[in-house]
């Protein structure tokens, strides 16, 4: 063994070299799992939906669907050997179009797209502390709204890209652009139209995240100090301006904010028409949220004075990862309810192994097949999830002056 080899054995790797190596290893292994899970091109597909699910999402009875099938109207469902009918998500959209044209006797909006004068709803999901279920909430909400017939854009604003990963994107390997390219300050800025990606849910598009997003936190102070340009002084308008380019394509935008109070979060909040604050009902989490609210309020005041319009149709607190049998958690929920009253959602997102089990395969509850899990566990989780999302959808519809039929 020569001297150089001996020296290399004695010299430990620097921490930054070790984590780069390990981060690369994780990315490659996850990509391999993704390819194995979604062959041949690592793109996600979506299961079919049962007659009961389709009836719920579209807003008709199962008997109506059966009658349409027997009369040869609308899309033809797949029928199993046991006679069970199911529809793809694309067929659900076809059903909506058919019913909107031929089944409007009850004045129901089967295609609930925005009408003239109705404003694009931009919903920011925020929390200062990680582990509050923020990304899980954003993912399920975006998918639910799409299944309900809305045109939805999900924006992953977190450089860790968890929302992107849930939708089949691994930015460091897929080389996808992020919203950073639409809000950056230099000449390489792109249109948001060129960054948007489709997902496996019809009606749901996504702007994935990548590590470049973190550059916005460094670029903005430099832009603010640049006396030759006003771009930095109005940094808080950059996301709203980017969204204006695609305003006519969507009904709702769901933004998954990073778990920190930086320029990205502030820019998202000033673009938002509504805010959802996720909170885990434990003392340390509530204390952390209190500090987050104090800091946020203190920062938004001078931003408003600088010309930013932080005008929300509504904001709410959502209790997440809730265990009803946990007495301290139940007490904390009661404590928060007495403080926030109508500002806290009536429904809570319960903690469930069904959600975590689905996450192992980078899926949501709306993607996994009920038969692949313990049905009781799945049903309880789905009941909680649908109740939360229906309550949020009602608030979105109220912003348009409509009533949501859940």
Buried (B, 14 or more C-beta within 10 A) or exposed (E): EEEEEEEEEEEEEEEEEEEEEEEEEEBEEBBEBBEEEBEEEBEBEBBBBBBEBBBBBBBBEBEBBBEBBEEEBBBEBEEEEEEEBBBBBEBBBBBBBBBBEEBEEEEBBBEBBBEEEBEBBBBBBBBBBEEBBBBBBBBBBBBBBBBBBBBBBBBBBBBBBBBBBBBBBBBBEBEBBBBBBBBBBEEEEBEBEEBBBEBBBBBBBBBBBBEBBBBBBEBBEEBBEEEEEEBBBBBBBBBBEBBEBBEEEBBBBBBBBBBBBEBBBBBBBBBBBBBBBBBBBBEEBBEBBEEBEEEBEEBBEEBBEEEBEBEBBBBBBBBBBBBEEBEEBBEBBEEBBEEBEEEBBEBBBBBBEBBEBBBEEBBBBBBBEBEEBEEEBBEBBBEBBBBBBBBBBBBBBEBBEBEBBB
